[in-house]
Amino acid sequence: MNKNREKRILEERLERCRRLAKEFPNDLTEEHLRQIEVALVDDIRALEQH
């Protein structure tokens, strides 16, 4: 997969994750979404370094 395309997909997932977290404040779902958010940010950073 092309790097730019993969980065765009990860960024779209990150944005979706952040939107969902706002919809479920103070909920266990928000906590899980924040964990996913951290993982996506890590994936984007790793992709940018290669």
N, C-alpha and C positions, 0 to 999 in steps of 0.2 A: 504494500500500500504506500502511496506517495506521502511524504512527510507533511506537506501542507494540508492534504485532505485529512490525514489522521489527526492533526492538530485541530482542524476545524470541527471534526466530529467530537473530539474531547471537549472543546470549548462549548459546543452546543449542549453536550451532556451536563457540563458544569453549570451552565445557565439554567437549564431545566431543573437541576438539583436545587439550586438556590431559590428558584421560584417556588418549588414544592415545599421547601423548608419554611418559607414565609407563610404558606397556607396552613401549616400544621405547627404553629408555635406551642411551646410548652407541652410537647408530646414526645413520646418515645420515637415516633417516626422522624421528627426533626433531628433528634440525636443521631439516628442512623444516617440521615441525609447529610449531616455535617461530616460524618466519618467518610462518606462517599466523596464529598466535596474535597476533603483533604487528599484523598487518594487520587482524584482527578487532577488536582493542582500539581501533585508530585509527578504524575504521568506526563503532564504538559511540560513541566520543567525538564524532565529527563529527555523528552523528545527534542526540545530546543537545544540541548547540549550535544546531541549527536548529529 
